[in-house]
Amino acid sequence: MQKEIQLRPHSRGFHLITQTIEAALPHLPQMGILYVHIKHTSAGLCINENADPTVRIDFESIFNRLVPEDQPYYKHTFEGSDDMPAHVKAALVGNSINIPITNHRLNLGTWQGIYLCEFRNQGGGRKLVLTVLGG
C-alpha cells in the first residue's frame, strides 16, 4: 500500500509527527515495514526522543551552529538566507526512514517518535509518501 499525505505547515524546528502518520495508516498489516519519504530538499525526517521537548530545542540549536546562515561562501542565496543551510541540514538528516510493523502497530521504542525536521523559516506544507510493505 502507498499513500501520499500533506502535512500542515510547521515553523522552523523539529516536530513530532508520529500521530499524524499513524492516523493516515489506520490498518497496518500484522508484520511488515513502513517506509516514509519526504518529497522536499530543505526538510528531513528522523526518529528520536519523543518525551522531552527540550531535545527538539537542542537539535535546532545544534544544527544552527553546525550550519550557520549568511556565510560568505554560499553561492545559492537567491531564495533567502535560510535556504542553502536548509539543504545542507536536510542532507545531514536524510529524506527517509524505515519503521518495523509488528502486531498491526509501528514498532517504535518507548521514547522514540518520528520527527519532521523543518529547516526553512517558511517551509509550507510538506508532502510525505508512506509505503507499507508486508502482510
C-alpha positions in Angstrom: 0.0 0.0 0.0 1.2 3.5 -0.7 -0.3 6.8 0.3 0.8 10.4 0.0 -0.1 12.9 2.7 0.5 16.6 3.1 1.5 17.9 6.5 0.2 21.3 7.7 2.9 24.0 7.6 5.2 23.8 10.6 7.5 26.5 11.9 11.2 26.0 11.7 12.4 23.3 14.1 11.9 19.7 14.9 8.3 18.5 15.2 6.8 15.2 16.3 4.6 13.8 13.5 4.2 10.2 14.7 0.4 10.6 15.4 -0.2 12.2 12.1 1.4 9.3 10.3 -0.4 6.7 12.4 -3.7 8.4 11.7 -3.1 8.2 8.0 -2.5 4.5 8.3 -5.3 3.0 10.4 -5.0 -0.5 9.0 -1.4 -1.8 9.2 -0.5 -5.4 8.4 0.3 -8.0 11.1 4.0 -7.6 10.2 6.0 -5.5 7.8 7.8 -2.3 7.3 6.8 1.4 6.9 8.9 3.4 4.6 8.4 7.2 4.9 9.9 9.6 2.3 9.7 13.4 2.3 9.4 15.0 -1.1 11.5 18.1 -0.3 15.1 19.1 -0.2 15.0 21.6 2.6 13.4 19.4 5.3 14.1 15.9 6.6 12.9 13.1 8.7 14.4 11.3 11.7 13.5 9.2 14.7 14.4 10.4 18.1 13.3 11.3 21.6 9.6 11.8 21.9 9.1 12.8 25.6 11.2 15.8 26.5 10.5 18.8 24.2 13.9 20.4 25.2 15.5 17.7 23.0 13.9 19.3 19.9 15.0 22.8 21.0 18.6 21.5 21.4 18.5 19.9 18.0 17.6 23.2 16.5 20.4 25.0 18.3 23.0 22.4 17.4 22.0 22.3 13.7 22.1 26.1 13.5 25.6 26.1 15.0 26.8 23.3 12.6 25.4 25.0 9.5 25.0 28.8 10.1 23.2 31.2 7.8 24.7 34.1 5.9 28.1 32.6 5.2 30.1 34.4 2.6 31.0 31.2 0.8 27.4 30.3 0.0 26.6 30.7 -3.7 22.9 29.5 -3.7 21.4 32.6 -1.9 18.5 33.8 -4.1 15.8 32.0 -2.0 16.8 33.6 1.3 19.5 33.2 4.0 17.8 30.0 5.4 17.7 28.2 2.1 21.2 26.8 1.5 21.7 25.9 5.2 18.3 24.1 5.0 19.6 22.0 2.0 22.7 21.1 3.9 20.8 20.2 7.1 18.4 18.1 5.1 21.3 16.2 3.6 22.7 15.5 7.0 19.4 14.2 8.4 18.2 12.4 5.4 14.9 12.2 3.5 13.5 8.8 4.6 13.1 6.5 7.5 12.1 2.8 7.9 10.0 1.5 10.8 9.1 -2.1 11.5 5.5 -3.0 11.8 4.6 -5.6 14.5 1.1 -6.7 15.5 -0.5 -4.1 13.3 1.5 -1.2 15.0 4.6 0.8 14.4 7.3 -0.9 16.4 9.0 2.2 17.8 10.9 2.2 21.1 9.3 3.6 24.2 11.0 7.0 23.8 11.0 7.2 20.0 9.0 9.5 17.8 9.0 10.5 14.1 10.2 14.0 13.5 9.6 16.4 10.7 12.9 18.4 10.6 11.8 21.7 9.2 14.8 23.8 8.2 13.1 26.7 6.5 11.5 29.7 8.1 8.5 29.4 5.8 8.7 25.8 4.5 5.0 25.4 3.9 3.1 22.1 3.9 5.4 19.2 3.3 4.4 16.1 1.4 5.2 12.6 2.6 5.0 9.3 0.8 4.0 6.4 3.1 4.7 3.0 1.7 3.7 -0.1 3.7 5.2 -3.4 2.8 4.1 -6.6 4.5 1.1 -8.8 5.1 
